[in-house]
């Protein structure tokens, strides 16, 4: 697959996932299971928590919970408004469950999609961070830019025009 089409494919997969969640929500409502899930927050495996926390602090996330692990943090919850992210070291995950002992079940880097009010402010705050998707306009009305945060996860920030998604 040509490189220019990869971001489009990733976004299409994300859109289809969102559509599946929406359809699932409607079906849950029809079956009387509305309210079973109160929230969903990703726990992102990283080698070290601190660099990822510093990256997200640049765009307004604050640390609300941290758990020490020797001379560093093993787990943190970051929050901005109602949005939460959790980071946990691979070492800590291995200690939590045997399923992680061989390291094969840690999963691949996560692709996060975060809607923002001002994409220019995000771009300014993250100046110098590795850009993996140059700023662009999409067919669905968003201006986006993508970064690789220090833990290896890909983060796409998107600003929608009035009346967009």
N, C-alpha and C positions, 0 to 999 in steps of 0.2 A: 504494500500500500504506500502511495506517495505521501511524504511528510505533510504537505499542505492539507491533506484530507484527514489526517489523524485527529486533530482537535475537533473537527466537525463530527467524526464518528464518536468520539468520547462524549461530546455534548448530546448527540442523538441518543446514545445509550442512557445518559442521565435523564433526558427528557422522557424516554420510554419508561424508565424507572419511576419517575414522578407520576406519569400517567397511570402506571400500575398501582402505585400507592393511592392515588385518587380513586380509581375504580375499586380498590380494596376497601377504602373508607366508605364508599357508597354502599358496597355490598355488606359491610359490617353494620351499617345503619339499618339496612333492610332486614338483617337477621337478628336485630336486637342486641348486638354486641358492641354498640357504640360506647365509648368510654373505657374499654378494656385497657387501652394503652394511654398512659398519661403523658409520656414524653419518650423521646429516643435521643440518646447522645452517643456519638462515637467515642470509643476508647482507642486511641491511636498509639501503637507500639513504636517506641523510639529507643535509641541507645542511651541518650541523656535527655531529660525533661527540660532543663534550663534553657538551652538554645531555642527550642520550639516555643516555650513560654515567652521568651524575649521577642521573638518574631511577632507573635500575636499581640503582645503588649503595644507594639508600634501602631496597631490599628484599633486600640482601645479595649482589648480584653484585660481583665484583672484576675489575679489568682485568688480564688476563694477558699480552696482547700489544698493542702500539700501534706504528703506523707514522706518522712525521711527514709533514706536507704543508705546507710553508712555515711560517707562524706558528701552525699548529694541527695537530691530528691528522687524518690522512686515513683511518685504519682502526683499529679496536680489536676485540679479542675479550674478551668479558665471560664470566665463569664463576661458577657457584654449584653446588658438587657436580659431578655429571655433566652439568649443563645448561649449554649455551653459546649465546651470541648473538653475532653479528658485525655491526658497523656500518661502513659505508664511505661517504665523501662522494660525492655525485654527480660532483663535479669529478674525484675519483680514479677513479671508474668510467669516465668519459669518456676518461681517460688510459689505462685498461686495454684498451679495445676500441672499435673504430669503430662497433660496433652501438649504442653509447650516445651517439654524437656529437650526434644531433638531440634528445636528451632524451626522445624518445617511448617508448623501450624500457626506461625505468626501472621500469615497473610502478606499480601503485597502492599506497596504503598497505596494509600487511600486517595481518592480524588474528591476534594471538598469544593462545593459550589456555594459561595457566600454572596448574597445580595447586599449591596451597599447604597447609600444615598449619594455619595460623591466619589466617583472613581478617581478623579484627579487627586483628591486628598489621600486616598490609599496609595496611589502611585508615588506621591511625594513622601509619605511616611515610610514606604518600603524601598526608597532609593538605595541602590547598592545591593539589594537582595537578588538572587538569581531568577531572572525572568525566563519562563519556559514557553509562554505564549504571549507574543507581542500584543499590545493594545490594539483592539479591532472592534468594528461594528458588526453585529450579527444580523441575520435575516429575521430574527424574532424580536428585534428592537432593543438589544442590549449592547452596551459598550463594555468590553471585558478585557481583563489582563490576568495572566496566570503566572504563579511563582512556585518554586520548589522551596518549601520551608525546611529548616535545618534537620528535621527528623526524616526527610526524604519524601514526604507527602506533597502532592500537587494541590495547590489552592487557586481556584479561579474566583476572582472578585468580579461582580457584574452590577452595573447601574442600568436600570431600565428607564426608558423615556416615559413621560406622562402617558398613561393609558396602555403601557406595556404589560408584560406578564405580571 
